[in-house]
Amino acid sequence: MSSALRAWLHTALSDLRTRLRDRRLLMMVAACVYLGHLVLAGRIELTLVDRSYRGAANAAWMGTVLSLTAAFLLTLFGFYLVRGALSRERQGRTAPLVAASPVRSVTYLLGKWTSGTLFLLVLAGSMAVSLAVLFVLRGDGLPAPAPLLTPFLLFVVPTAAVVTAVALAFECLPGLGGTVGGILYFFGAVAATVAPVLGAAPVDLLGMGVIHDSMSQAVLAQYPEADPGAMFSFGYYRAPAEQLKTVQWDGVAVTADLLARRAGLVLAGGALAAGAALPFDRFDPSPSWRATLRSALPGPNTSTPKTEATSTEPPATAGPPTAGHSSEPEGRPDAPGPAESAPWSLLGSLSAPVALRPFGLFAVECRRALRRRSGTWQVGALVLVGAGLWIPGSTGLLVVAWLWPLPLWSDLGARETATRTAPLVASSPYPRAQRVAAWAVGAAVPLALLAGPLLLGGHWRALVGVLFVPALGLAAGRLSGTPRLFEIVYLVLWYVGLASRQAALDFGGVAHAPPGTLVGYGLAAAVLLVGAVTAPHTA
């Protein structure tokens, strides 16, 4: 075995073991098993011609519906499950070892791509296993393996390979490894799932076109009077459709052309992962070209960083600090961590009575949150505030305004874990007050962005979202330790409730939510906030 192949294999296995040791894996597997139950129970169903025809409940039909469900979920959410393979190296302090190793960047990234693909296939495979077990428990016997696994190999494997490659490429490209990349991917994933329905997809990632054509031929052969021109209906339904005509369908015909196209997607994913080695910095600690250019430009504060670094150097004394030095951040529970020295030095420079006052703590948290946002984000926020005051009745502007603070919200609860300051916060005099202040900052930002629609446009229902969304961000971040959980949940709520204007899930005052929805979001905000503030740190 060559050294490159051995390095690729060990990289993939090591990363896969790390992913499988995640304590949240059992929760994800349980969710996949439940989805397999929904497919067998007919709650997730696939019908043709405006829910008039449905296939016989054999292994081929159930396996295709299950594979389409898995491919759809992997396209929308798999990106957030496998993203972070490179940031995990930085947080685990193994990045210098990788940077100094003789493994080439292409081999390293291909190993990460293989690991992420296998991880997604483990989750999707648990759905297939649960479906087979439920077949046996229902008394139908063990289904034939070939009709059940063929659609899984044809449609789920290429989807997992492409999604993992995109997640890896986004981490390597500058500016796309964080929340902005997650937002862009979400819109791209929605387009990838909707475009085949509209018949305008250059690449059919999920294989919807192939499945539709095969099922349409079966419907025409058995029911010539049918009109299969419309794309099939696929989704979750509270009540299964009744009085449908049954179509005997034995699965998609596997041809050489179909195999070549689906294998081409897998190869394209591998090529994208290998091509990500070009922008990959290989964990180089040197500043980016933007920071280098900024430091090279003449200005009055050119020497400020060096002066500050020199002035904040701790004295080389072995004895304990004297009473005259009690205001120094050294030895205090809220001392600055190595990953976030600037915000914590601001808190440490204040005396304890001032720093722990409600307004003072709120001001500190506000500075920390806004300092982590780019200048582009801050300019965009000012534009949204002005536009809201100019056209307060625009619901389209309201939808955009609810998306803009997403990077700030996703950082609320995960910041302690990402910056390794969780022990400092937990041992500080008032850790709960600091978390309440962080939530207050997360509520104040949308309140400022929505000042026009709230005061002049009559969108007072948006106040429940002002309370709910930062509580969700704080709770999700503290539970998972990463911003990914909040991003997944919030983007789905935003897309369904605000962008699609479904009043039952509207928290932003766009679709005139009923009183029950407002009360539900209000209670959820209270429960999430109390849980996030009082729960001990476990990450």
Order of alpha helices (4+ residues) and beta strands (2+ residues): alpha-alpha-beta-beta-alpha-alpha-alpha-alpha-alpha-alpha-alpha-alpha-alpha-beta-beta-alpha-alpha-alpha-alpha-alpha-alpha-alpha-alpha-alpha-alpha-alpha-alpha-alpha-alpha-alpha-alpha
